[in-house]
Amino acid sequence: MEFHGDLMNIRGSMKSLVCHFSSQSNPFFSRHRMIKKLKNVVDRLNATSDERFKIHLREF
């Protein structure tokens, strides 16, 4: 029966590791998410800049 208890501990710790790896506190995923957000902002700014030139606006 001791083997069954050890197996349950291993499964529990693996579950804990997987949950932690896929959580928001993981620096890899946080960095990836931030890169996507920054790319989105840059794309939107570029689109706004292109629109500005299309309607002949200029900076003061």
Secondary structure as UniProt FT lines:
FT   HELIX           2..21
FT   TURN            24..25
FT   HELIX           27..54
FT   TURN            55..56
//
